[in-house]
Amino acid sequence: MNNAAWVVSSNIHTTDAAFFHKVIEINTIAPFALIKAALPHLRETHGCILNIGSVNAYCGEPNLLAYSVSKGALMTMTKNLGDTLFREDGVRVNQINPGWVLTETEIKRKHGQGLSGDWYKNLDPFTAPAGRILLPAEIAAAAIYWLSDESSSISGQVIDIEQYPFAGRNPPKNST
C-alpha cells in the first residue's frame, strides 16, 4: 500500500519548479519506485498494490495545486499499471481516493489556518452531509477490502470515497 504523501498548500503564485518537482517526487515518483522494486515479489505471489490518492486528483482545491497534480498523475499510473501488470504478471493495482478525512495532520493543518481546535464539529451540511468528515477507520476498512482476496478479479480501478458524488455534483441554484 502506497500511503505516504506530502499534503502541502501551494498555488500558481507560490509554486516554483523546484517545489513542484519535490511534491511530484514524493507523491508520484516514490510510489512508482516502490512498485518497481516490489514487482519481482509481487509477480511470485500474485500480490496487489493499493495506491492512496485523493479526490483532489480531479481538479483540487485552489491552494493545493502541486498536491492535486501529483495525485492526478498517481491516478493515471494506477490505471496504466492496473491494466498492464494484471494482464502480464497477475499483479493487481487499484487506488482509493479519499475525500476529506479527519486525521491528526488535517486537524493541525486547519488549526494552522486559523480555525478553532474543534472546527470539525460544526461543518456545513453541503460539505459534510453526514454532519462530520470521514474517519481514518473508514478509509482503513476500504483499504482492507481492496487488498483482500475478495477483490481479486479487479484491477486498474480508482474508487472515490466521499460523502457525495464527487464528479458530476451539481448543487441547486437558488434564484432570488
Summary of the structure (lengths in Angstrom):
residues: 176
radius of gyration: 17.6
end to end distance: 49.3
largest distance: 63.7
contacts: 492
relative contact order: 0.16
helix: 48%
strand: 12%
